[in-house]
Amino acid sequence: MKSTDVLIVGGGASGIMAALTAAKSGADVTIVEHNDMLGRKILSTGNGKCNYTNKKMGEEFYRGSNPAFVNSALSQFNEIDTIEHFKEIGIYPKEKNGYMYPYSEQASSVVTCLTEAVRNRGIHVYLNENISDIRKEDGFIVTLSKREINAKRIIFATGLLAGRKSGCDGSAFQYIEKLGHTFIDIVPALVHLKSEDSFLRELAGNRAEIKLTLYENSEAVFEDRGEALFLENGLSGIVSFQASRYVSYALKKGSKVVVSLNLVPDVDIEEVVSRFKGDNFYKSAKTALIGLIPDKIAECVIKNAGLDPDTICMDLKNGDIDRIIKWVESFKVNISGTRSFEDAQVAAGGVDTNEINEDTMESKIVLGVYFAGELIDIDGMCGGYNLQWAWSSGYVAGLNAAKVE
Ligand SMILES: Cc1cc2nc3c(=O)[nH]c(=O)nc-3n(C[C@H](O)[C@H](O)[C@H](O)COP(=O)(O)OP(=O)(O)OC[C@H]3O[C@@H](n4cnc5c(N)ncnc54)[C@H](O)[C@@H]3O)c2cc1C
């Protein structure tokens, strides 16, 4: 039977970082990955460009049952360490508004450089292999499809369920639960919102800079600003993605979910009112809003206010203008769901952080077991935060798992 100091289950971002760190610390390291390559998911990150970290970093960019859990790992391996580490393996950085990409703007270059680093460190890699059993004996006996391995330490870095095509199928969860761990509900996050509101069909393809407020049973639970993209059956764009984890959890509870879009977050509302008065009396209600709001959205606002978009402003009553303004400031979309894990960039939920030592990533239930990456109940916002969590938690898990006596 093959023996290894540190066995890492999952050869994605966090597993690779854990492996490189453990090997650098002198441990014999083995990665088991059920895909036919390491880092497959990284290929599709950042629209193929890999937004691998962000110069603005901190707990405020993370969510989960206890977002403060990230602080220790981020302090041990932060965004500057990531940029330096990537330079060392060949990735020169390019910054766009704090978002960091490889200068080549090719996610494939990140995968190639990481894979070469794994090879250069002498890390054993078993591809196309699945776990079929884990027994705690002297260390751990791990049964794979083609072999058994005796490992002193195990790091689980399997991700959750997002982007299933890249290998995150939940097949390792049963072994983690068998070891005594519990999962916080896993839901899609950073994903499109679904709506059955029929007016969206007319808006498909339109974009607007908005402020989004998410209401769960009429209570505001999330607010953000950014670009929304209207789809015929929902909403996309970064601002909708950021809201999606809250939508997922609210709908899971059976709550009613509505998003309200302020279509003119920077404009004084008196300016909007004045567009229907004075010299604009001859304009139609629809054209009164043009130049402020994209025309299709303007037309929809007037219709949703119960008016014909061609109504001449001079025929509008004060109550009509009030209703239009209400829709401009609070364009309501009923949310019926999110797209599936398949389309999600990340999954929220995961192994309960109460069961993990935040300074070492070691299990508090079974010593010698470690966790890294998305598998832990932490999800980041758009902007390189999920990969930074993978690098930071992978580093900490690898460093501590390598301390084999
Ligand atoms: C389309 C898309 C775009 C994204 N863009 C960005 C971005 O630009 N910036 C950013 O920060 N984040 C981005 N993310 C999120 C980011 O990719 C993930 O958060 C990150 O990859 C998580 O790393 P991980 O190591 O925890 O999991 P993963 O990278 O998912 O790796 C887990 C690995 O474990 C393997 N595995 C699973 N189960 C088993 C098993 N039983 N046996 C063996 N192997 C197993 C999987 O095949 C996989 O290779 C994006 C995600 C997607 C899907």
The ligand as a Gaussian input file, in Angstrom:
#p B3LYP/6-31G(d) Opt

LIG

0 1
 C      -17.931000      29.940000     -14.358000
 C      -17.199000      30.291000     -13.092000
 C      -16.476000      31.474000     -13.034000
 C      -15.807000      31.828000     -11.848000
 N      -15.042000      32.953000     -11.841000
 C      -14.357000      33.289000     -10.722000
 C      -13.466000      34.409000     -10.716000
 O      -13.219000      35.052000     -11.740000
 N      -12.859000      34.722000      -9.539000
 C      -13.048000      33.999000      -8.391000
 O      -12.484000      34.330000      -7.361000
 N      -13.835000      32.893000      -8.389000
 C      -14.467000      32.517000      -9.523000
 N      -15.246000      31.386000      -9.528000
 C      -15.331000      30.579000      -8.280000
 C      -14.044000      29.757000      -8.082000
 O      -13.706000      29.108000      -9.280000
 C      -14.246000      28.705000      -6.992000
 O      -14.737000      29.328000      -5.824000
 C      -12.932000      28.004000      -6.679000
 O      -12.480000      27.313000      -7.818000
 C      -13.129000      27.022000      -5.529000
 O      -11.946000      26.304000      -5.357000
 P      -11.983000      24.873000      -4.638000
 O      -10.612000      24.350000      -4.670000
 O      -12.675000      24.986000      -3.356000
 O      -12.935000      24.008000      -5.563000
 P      -12.778000      23.633000      -7.092000
 O      -11.883000      24.584000      -7.786000
 O      -14.153000      23.472000      -7.564000
 O      -12.036000      22.235000      -7.050000
 C      -12.588000      21.085000      -6.461000
 C      -11.984000      19.880000      -7.161000
 O      -12.329000      18.709000      -6.445000
 C      -12.608000      17.674000      -7.367000
 N      -13.447000      16.681000      -6.699000
 C      -14.714000      16.838000      -6.240000
 N      -15.142000      15.698000      -5.660000
 C      -14.110000      14.804000      -5.760000
 C      -13.948000      13.453000      -5.354000
 N      -14.917000      12.787000      -4.724000
 N      -12.774000      12.829000      -5.635000
 C      -11.776000      13.490000      -6.292000
 N      -11.881000      14.775000      -6.701000
 C      -13.037000      15.433000      -6.427000
 C      -13.304000      18.394000      -8.503000
 O      -13.253000      17.652000      -9.704000
 C      -12.516000      19.697000      -8.573000
 O      -11.422000      19.621000      -9.466000
 C      -15.885000      30.992000     -10.705000
 C      -16.584000      29.786000     -10.783000
 C      -17.233000      29.433000     -11.961000
 C      -17.978000      28.113000     -12.014000

